[in-house]
Amino acid sequence: MTDRKDNPYAHLADDAFATAPRRDPELVRRILEDPRMHDHKDGFQSCVQCGICTSGCPAA
């Protein structure tokens, strides 16, 4: 039995101000499965919308 945490990024938040753009399922899968994203405290939306992408960001 493995002690595995639930992935908090399995459910993406919707944008309240516009319709959601078409999401490339392959890109979303790669971002969600990246181990660096698992413990990001602000979640998936903040990573792709912060505007301060770095070379270490899997969403960059």
C-alpha positions in Angstrom: 0.0 0.0 0.0 1.4 3.4 -0.9 0.8 6.5 1.1 0.0 8.9 -1.7 -1.5 12.4 -1.3 -4.4 13.5 -3.4 -3.5 15.7 -6.3 -5.0 19.2 -5.6 -4.6 20.2 -9.2 -6.8 17.5 -10.7 -9.7 20.1 -10.8 -9.0 23.3 -12.7 -10.7 26.5 -11.6 -12.8 28.4 -14.2 -12.2 32.0 -15.1 -15.0 34.2 -13.8 -14.4 36.9 -16.3 -14.3 35.1 -19.7 -15.1 31.8 -21.3 -12.4 29.3 -20.8 -10.0 28.9 -23.7 -9.5 25.5 -25.3 -7.1 23.6 -23.2 -4.6 21.4 -24.9 -5.1 18.1 -23.0 -1.5 17.0 -23.5 -0.1 20.3 -22.0 -2.6 20.1 -19.1 -1.6 16.5 -18.4 2.1 17.3 -18.4 1.6 20.2 -16.0 -0.6 18.2 -13.6 1.8 15.3 -13.6 4.9 17.4 -13.0 6.0 16.7 -9.4 7.0 20.3 -8.9 3.3 21.3 -9.2 2.0 18.9 -6.5 2.9 21.1 -3.5 2.4 24.5 -5.1 0.3 26.2 -2.4 -1.6 28.5 -4.8 -2.5 25.8 -7.3 -2.7 25.5 -11.1 -4.4 28.8 -11.9 -1.8 30.9 -10.1 1.0 29.2 -12.0 -0.4 29.9 -15.4 -1.7 33.4 -14.7 0.9 35.0 -12.4 2.8 36.5 -15.3 6.2 35.9 -13.6 7.2 32.6 -15.2 10.6 31.3 -14.4 12.7 28.6 -16.0 11.8 26.4 -13.1 8.0 26.7 -13.6 6.5 23.6 -15.4 3.8 25.8 -16.8 6.2 28.3 -18.5 
